[in-house]
Amino acid sequence: MTDQIEDAIISAARARGYSINSTTMATVAIDLAGSKFAGDLITIPGKGSLSVQDYLRDLHDRAPSGFSRLQQPDKPNAERTITEMRRKRPLDAAWHARHAKATGITKSMMSEIAASRGENKGN
């Protein structure tokens, strides 16, 4: 049942133009442990019910750093942030050599970086 609640919260955040990081999602799991989801209401044991939108608003107020704006490439340049406009450098051969030798979490993080830059070499 928790997965269904988490999916609803992620969907509501995306609808508002946000992405939620994993640390904040861990907070969601702790806050809503044992809760039930019916329609658009979350029933928290011993505390009552609240809507997904109300919980999302409260979560954003408590942990604003856990939310980031989704990329919106169709926005005019005047409305884009510096981070959105910043061009990412291509990854050099030495980086790809280190990526090929990496293992574990380092390998997966480097793969994410390569994918975000459109360079899926060495996966």
C-alpha positions in Angstrom: 0.0 0.0 0.0 2.9 2.4 0.7 4.1 2.1 -2.9 0.7 3.3 -4.1 0.9 6.3 -1.7 4.5 7.1 -2.8 3.5 6.9 -6.4 0.6 9.3 -5.8 2.9 11.8 -4.1 5.6 11.6 -6.9 2.8 12.1 -9.5 1.4 15.1 -7.6 4.9 16.6 -7.3 5.6 16.1 -11.0 2.2 17.7 -11.9 3.4 20.7 -9.9 6.7 20.7 -11.8 8.9 19.2 -9.1 11.1 16.1 -8.6 11.6 14.7 -5.1 15.0 13.3 -4.0 15.5 10.0 -2.3 16.2 11.4 1.1 12.9 13.2 1.1 11.1 10.1 -0.2 12.6 8.3 2.9 10.9 10.9 5.0 7.6 10.2 3.2 8.0 6.4 3.9 8.6 7.2 7.6 5.8 9.7 7.9 3.2 7.5 6.2 4.2 4.1 7.5 1.0 2.1 8.1 -1.1 4.5 6.2 -3.9 3.6 3.8 -4.8 5.2 0.5 -8.4 5.6 -0.6 -9.3 7.8 -3.5 -7.2 10.9 -3.1 -7.0 10.7 0.7 -4.2 9.3 2.8 -5.5 7.8 6.1 -2.7 8.0 8.8 -3.3 5.6 11.8 -4.3 7.5 14.9 -4.1 10.9 13.2 -6.9 11.1 10.6 -6.9 11.8 6.8 -5.4 14.3 4.5 -5.2 14.8 0.8 -2.1 14.0 -1.3 -1.9 17.8 -2.2 -2.0 18.8 1.5 0.7 16.3 2.4 2.9 17.4 -0.5 2.5 21.1 0.5 3.4 20.2 4.1 6.4 18.1 3.0 7.6 21.0 0.7 7.4 23.4 3.7 9.4 21.1 5.9 12.0 20.0 3.4 12.2 22.5 0.5 15.8 21.3 -0.4 14.3 17.8 -1.2 12.5 19.3 -4.2 14.0 20.3 -7.5 12.4 21.8 -10.6 11.8 19.5 -13.5 13.7 20.4 -16.7 11.4 22.2 -19.1 13.3 22.6 -22.4 10.4 24.2 -24.1 10.6 27.3 -21.9 11.8 30.6 -23.5 15.4 31.5 -22.6 14.2 34.5 -20.5 12.4 32.1 -18.1 15.2 29.5 -17.9 17.6 29.3 -15.0 21.4 29.4 -15.4 21.6 25.7 -14.5 19.1 24.9 -17.2 21.0 26.9 -19.7 24.4 25.7 -18.8 25.9 23.4 -21.5 27.4 20.2 -20.1 30.9 19.4 -21.3 31.4 16.2 -23.2 33.1 13.5 -21.2 36.8 12.9 -22.2 38.5 9.6 -23.0 40.2 9.5 -19.5 36.7 9.7 -17.9 35.5 6.8 -20.0 38.6 4.8 -19.0 37.9 5.3 -15.3 34.2 4.5 -15.9 35.2 1.2 -17.6 37.2 0.2 -14.5 34.7 1.4 -11.9 32.5 -0.9 -9.9 29.6 -0.8 -7.5 28.0 2.6 -6.6 30.8 4.5 -8.4 30.0 2.7 -11.6 26.2 3.3 -11.3 26.7 7.0 -10.5 29.1 7.4 -13.5 26.6 5.6 -15.7 24.0 8.2 -14.6 26.3 11.0 -15.5 27.0 9.5 -18.9 23.3 9.0 -19.6 22.4 12.6 -18.5 24.9 13.8 -21.1 23.8 11.4 -23.8 27.0 9.4 -23.7 26.1 5.8 -23.0 29.5 4.4 -23.7 30.9 1.6 -21.5 27.8 0.6 -19.7 
